[in-house]
Amino acid sequence: MAKRDRSDRILTDWDRVFDALADPSRRYVLEYLHDRSEPASVWDLAVALAVRTTDLPPDEVDLQVVEQAEVGIVHVHLPKLQAADLVESAGDGVSLTEHAETLPLFTPAYRGVVRPVGDEEERREL
């Protein structure tokens, strides 16, 4: 019976990871955190997400758009990412967990999981 319990737990863990990865905003949060050496504040995440969704420079994004992104991050995205053990909050900062770093999300072969392949090509052109 112990093997079955362990298998069920592993499947539940993967279900949470897949659920977390199902949303492009959450994948972007993971990418953003992976590309940083320090934890990010929720406000930094909100600004980055607002910039990404509006295609405007940070100083041109409407404050209401950033605040709306912040609400989504706090109430939807971070809880799902935390439930999947992909991010952790410490004080004012959010960072990837060790568990997230061990998943193949950020390896070259799997980079498309968190960053669509087209994004890589667009960044090279810039």
KATA-V845556 format. One line per field, one symbol per residue. ss: DSSP state (~ for helix, > for strand, _ for the rest). phi: phi as a letter, one per 20 degrees, with the letter a starting at -180 (. if undefined). A space follows every 10 residues. Layout:
BEGIN
ss = ???
phi = ???
END
This chain:
BEGIN
ss = _~~~~~~~~~ ~~~~~~~~~~ ~__~~~~~~~ ~~~~_____> >~~~~~~~~~ ~~~~___~~~ __~~~~~~~~ ~~~~~~~~~~ ~~~___>>>> __>>>>_~~~ ~~_~~~_~~~ ~~~___~~~~ ~~~~~_
phi = .fffgfffff ffffgfffff ffdfffffgf fgffededgd ffffffffff fffemdfgfd ffgfffffff ffffecffgf fffeldccdc meddbfefgf fefffdegfd gffdcgggff ffffff
END
